[in-house]
Amino acid sequence: MKSCIVDIEVENKDPKFGRIICIGVKDIETGKTLVFFDENEKTMIEDFLEYFHKHGFNEIIGYNILFDIRFIFVRCLKYGIASNGFFSAKHTDLMEFMKSVNKGRVWIKPGTLNEWAEFLFGSGKYPLSESVKEKFWKGKISEIIEYNKRDLELTYLLWKRIKKVLENDG
């Protein structure tokens, strides 16, 4: 299984009305983090999907990853972009896992990635003085990219912690 963590930043939470600002990916095997951004959203998505395919990923890990996957899917529909295996990859959603600890028999509020990061690691996401959408419209792309990289790293740390706890769980 070749796994990566994926996280997107968006202008609007509805994929029919907002664009993807950037797509971040962290290769679990190498630890390499790459954030895709292009003024042309179609080009950015194509570049990301080409990278995904070229590196042979077949598992996508994220926190509320179904949001990211759905958003990318809708944007691929809009532009008629072939997915290069992205949508057939295994999806591991850490938020869903946190909700269904104990193999689905006990349901708890999942909490946010930020809440888990602060609880487990002592620090969370980078605080935003303005929304991602506002930063996008003001052209503060580098700040959005740094925010995305932090999300990728926190998701990675949470994934590693979960794996460690479940290591000998059968």
C-alpha positions as CSV (number, residue, x, y, z in Angstrom):
1,M,0.0,0.0,0.0
2,K,1.5,3.4,-1.0
3,S,-0.2,6.0,1.1
4,C,-0.3,9.8,1.0
5,I,-2.1,12.4,3.0
6,V,-4.2,14.9,1.0
7,D,-5.7,18.2,2.1
8,I,-7.3,21.0,0.1
9,E,-8.0,24.6,0.8
10,V,-11.1,26.0,-0.9
11,E,-12.7,29.4,-1.6
12,N,-16.2,28.2,-0.8
13,K,-17.4,25.0,0.9
14,D,-19.8,24.2,-2.0
15,P,-17.8,22.8,-4.9
16,K,-20.3,24.1,-7.5
17,F,-19.6,27.7,-6.4
18,G,-16.0,27.7,-5.1
19,R,-12.7,26.7,-6.5
20,I,-9.9,24.7,-5.0
21,I,-7.2,27.1,-4.0
22,C,-4.5,24.5,-3.4
23,I,-4.0,20.8,-3.0
24,G,-1.5,19.5,-0.5
25,V,0.0,16.0,-0.5
26,K,2.4,14.3,1.9
27,D,4.0,11.1,0.8
28,I,4.0,8.8,3.9
29,E,6.9,6.8,2.6
30,T,9.3,9.6,1.9
31,G,7.9,12.4,4.1
32,K,7.9,14.7,1.2
33,T,5.3,17.4,1.2
34,L,4.1,19.2,-2.0
35,V,1.4,21.8,-2.3
36,F,-0.1,22.4,-5.8
37,F,-1.3,25.8,-6.6
38,D,-2.0,27.4,-10.0
39,E,-4.1,30.4,-11.0
40,N,-5.7,28.0,-13.4
41,E,-7.6,25.5,-11.3
42,K,-7.9,23.0,-14.1
43,T,-4.1,22.9,-14.6
44,M,-3.5,22.6,-10.8
45,I,-5.9,19.6,-10.5
46,E,-4.3,17.9,-13.6
47,D,-0.8,18.4,-12.2
48,F,-1.9,17.0,-8.8
49,L,-3.6,13.9,-10.4
50,E,-0.5,13.3,-12.6
51,Y,1.7,13.4,-9.5
52,F,-0.7,11.1,-7.7
53,H,-0.6,8.6,-10.5
54,K,3.1,8.9,-11.2
55,H,4.0,8.1,-7.6
56,G,1.6,5.1,-7.5
57,F,-0.4,6.1,-4.5
58,N,-3.3,3.8,-3.7
59,E,-4.4,5.0,-0.3
60,I,-5.5,8.6,0.5
61,I,-5.4,9.6,4.2
62,G,-7.0,12.7,5.6
63,Y,-9.1,14.3,8.3
64,N,-12.6,14.6,6.8
65,I,-11.1,13.3,3.6
66,L,-14.4,12.6,2.0
67,F,-14.9,16.4,1.8
68,D,-11.7,16.8,-0.1
69,I,-12.4,13.8,-2.4
70,R,-15.9,15.0,-3.2
71,F,-14.6,18.5,-3.9
72,I,-11.9,17.2,-6.3
73,F,-14.5,15.0,-7.9
74,V,-16.9,17.8,-8.6
75,R,-14.1,20.0,-10.1
76,C,-13.0,17.0,-12.3
77,L,-16.6,16.7,-13.5
78,K,-16.6,20.5,-14.3
79,Y,-13.4,20.3,-16.4
80,G,-13.8,16.8,-17.7
81,I,-10.5,15.6,-16.1
82,A,-9.6,11.9,-16.0
83,S,-8.8,10.9,-12.4
84,N,-5.7,8.7,-13.0
85,G,-6.9,6.3,-10.3
86,F,-7.4,8.9,-7.6
87,F,-11.1,8.0,-7.0
88,S,-10.5,4.2,-6.9
89,A,-7.8,4.5,-4.2
90,K,-8.5,3.4,-0.7
91,H,-9.8,6.2,1.5
92,T,-8.8,6.4,5.2
93,D,-10.7,9.1,7.0
94,L,-9.2,9.9,10.4
95,M,-12.3,11.9,11.4
96,E,-14.6,8.9,10.8
97,F,-12.1,6.7,12.7
98,M,-12.2,9.1,15.7
99,K,-16.0,8.9,15.6
100,S,-16.1,5.1,15.5
101,V,-13.4,4.0,18.0
102,N,-13.8,0.4,19.1
103,K,-14.8,-0.8,15.6
104,G,-18.0,1.2,15.3
105,R,-19.7,0.1,18.5
106,V,-19.1,3.3,20.4
107,W,-19.8,6.7,18.8
108,I,-18.2,9.8,20.1
109,K,-18.1,13.4,18.7
110,P,-15.1,13.3,16.4
111,G,-13.8,16.7,17.2
112,T,-11.8,18.8,14.8
113,L,-8.2,18.2,13.6
114,N,-7.2,21.3,15.5
115,E,-8.8,20.1,18.8
116,W,-7.0,16.7,18.5
117,A,-3.7,18.4,17.6
118,E,-3.9,20.7,20.6
119,F,-4.9,17.8,22.9
120,L,-2.3,15.3,21.7
121,F,0.6,17.5,20.5
122,G,0.2,20.8,22.5
123,S,-0.3,22.9,19.4
124,G,-2.8,23.0,16.6
125,K,-3.3,24.7,13.3
126,Y,-1.9,28.1,12.5
127,P,-4.4,30.6,13.7
128,L,-6.0,32.6,10.9
129,S,-6.5,36.4,11.3
130,E,-8.9,36.1,8.3
131,S,-10.6,33.3,6.5
132,V,-8.9,31.3,3.7
133,K,-11.4,32.9,1.3
134,E,-10.4,36.4,2.4
135,K,-6.7,35.5,2.1
136,F,-7.3,34.2,-1.4
137,W,-9.1,37.3,-2.6
138,K,-6.3,39.4,-1.1
139,G,-3.7,37.4,-2.9
140,K,-2.1,35.9,0.3
141,I,-1.4,32.6,-1.4
142,S,1.8,31.9,0.5
143,E,-0.1,32.1,3.8
144,I,-2.7,29.7,2.6
145,I,0.0,27.2,1.4
146,E,1.7,27.4,4.8
147,Y,-1.7,26.8,6.5
148,N,-2.2,23.8,4.2
149,K,1.3,22.4,5.0
150,R,0.5,22.6,8.7
151,D,-2.8,20.7,8.2
152,L,-0.9,18.0,6.3
153,E,1.7,17.7,9.1
154,L,-1.0,17.5,11.9
155,T,-2.9,14.9,10.0
156,Y,0.3,12.9,9.5
157,L,1.1,13.1,13.3
158,L,-2.4,12.0,14.2
159,W,-2.2,9.1,11.7
160,K,1.1,8.0,13.2
161,R,-0.3,8.2,16.7
162,I,-3.3,6.1,15.8
163,K,-1.1,3.5,14.1
164,K,1.1,3.3,17.2
165,V,-1.8,2.8,19.5
166,L,-3.3,0.1,17.3
167,E,0.1,-1.5,16.4
168,N,-0.5,-4.8,18.2
169,D,-4.3,-4.7,18.2
170,G,-4.6,-7.6,15.7
